[in-house]
Amino acid sequence: MTESDDIGGVRHGVVHGFEAIVVETPAATAAVSLFAGQILSFVPAGHEEVLWVSPLVAAPPTPIRGGIPVCWPYFAREGQSDDVPSHGYARTARWALTGSRASENGDTQLELVPEGLDHLDLTVHMTVQVGATLTQGLHTHNPTPDPITMTEAFHNYFRVSDVDEVQVDGLDGLDYIDKFDDMATRTQRGNWSLPKDSGRSDRIYPDAGGTYRIVDPGLRRNVEVTSRGGRSAVVWNPGEAAASGMADVGSHWRDFVCVEAANAGPNRVEVPAGSDHSLWQTISVAPLG
Ligand SMILES: O=P(O)(O)OC[C@H]1O[C@H](O)[C@H](O)[C@@H](O)[C@@H]1O
């Protein structure tokens, strides 16, 4: 998509203090920050805000705490030296809107590219489709003559009633790498809930099934994430003690859980020379029955 059709419902605005592309369709509203290409808001018609953005969010170039950070071309500092920014360069780049169009079903599609990342070997662009569901695609191209290995994530911050009261299903029986326990491998038994003993979670679930559901009795809704091209799930909340040392979380740690669609840990992606790779996710909301 290199052309912009002249469609209604797409405008520039300021959301949470960030210059953003605001999308309004009959089925939903959404906003994408041009700093970081980060989706900051998704509100399907008849529902409340799905995403959490910290009320203590800092100004650029500090990464935005909340919404959907795009971690690219690596997750955390995996496979990198210690002196690189956490979660890659895309989440502190300025992004440009390169296309917008209406699809046949009334959804609005955006295409965005990060600027100033020409020093990287890989290139990337992102598609965002706003409708009753939110679909996001991160498309990596390797223009070099050699294969390149990468990791990545959609680092979704979901707004919840109380992280202590929600569960995440779709993970039962999976092994996970516990980043809060020296990368120990353990097995998930039943749904995820915030561990009562440690009060925090930083888990990579490799080879996960691709469908994860946040069950939130307090907000009386399920939020479902389905991923294609993303073999890992990550579930993160720093818990009270660590959050108190984070300027942009603090006392608000209960208000979100990150359930991320990723390729991380052992699920590195090798992009062959001259080839492409896409990470997709779709987010949907349903009332709790
Ligand atoms: O503080 P950030 O760089 O935004 O990272 C926040 C978190 O992201 C992921 O979930 C990682 O697994 C965590 O280890 C990390 O703490």
The ligand as an SDF file (V2000), in Angstrom:
LIG
                    3D

 16 16  0  0  0  0  0  0  0  0999 V2000
   11.0800   -1.7360   30.7390 O   0  0  0  0  0  0  0  0  0  0  0  0
   10.9580   -2.2430   29.3250 P   0  0  0  0  0  0  0  0  0  0  0  0
   12.2240   -2.1070   28.5360 O   0  0  0  0  0  0  0  0  0  0  0  0
    9.7860   -1.5880   28.6320 O   0  0  0  0  0  0  0  0  0  0  0  0
   10.6310   -3.7840   29.4080 O   0  0  0  0  0  0  0  0  0  0  0  0
    9.5400   -4.2440   30.1340 C   0  0  0  0  0  0  0  0  0  0  0  0
    9.5370   -5.7690   30.1340 C   0  0  0  0  0  0  0  0  0  0  0  0
    9.3430   -6.2180   28.8300 O   0  0  0  0  0  0  0  0  0  0  0  0
    9.2470   -7.6540   28.6520 C   0  0  0  0  0  0  0  0  0  0  0  0
    8.0190   -8.1340   29.1140 O   0  0  0  0  0  0  0  0  0  0  0  0
   10.4180   -8.3770   29.2410 C   0  0  0  0  0  0  0  0  0  0  0  0
   10.2090   -9.7710   29.2790 O   0  0  0  0  0  0  0  0  0  0  0  0
   10.7280   -7.8740   30.6350 C   0  0  0  0  0  0  0  0  0  0  0  0
   11.9280   -8.4600   31.0860 O   0  0  0  0  0  0  0  0  0  0  0  0
   10.8200   -6.3670   30.6670 C   0  0  0  0  0  0  0  0  0  0  0  0
   11.0770   -5.9380   31.9750 O   0  0  0  0  0  0  0  0  0  0  0  0
  1  2  2  0
  2  3  1  0
  2  4  1  0
  2  5  1  0
  5  6  1  0
  6  7  1  0
  7  8  1  0
  7 15  1  0
  8  9  1  0
  9 10  1  0
  9 11  1  0
 11 12  1  0
 11 13  1  0
 13 14  1  0
 13 15  1  0
 15 16  1  0
M  END
$$$$
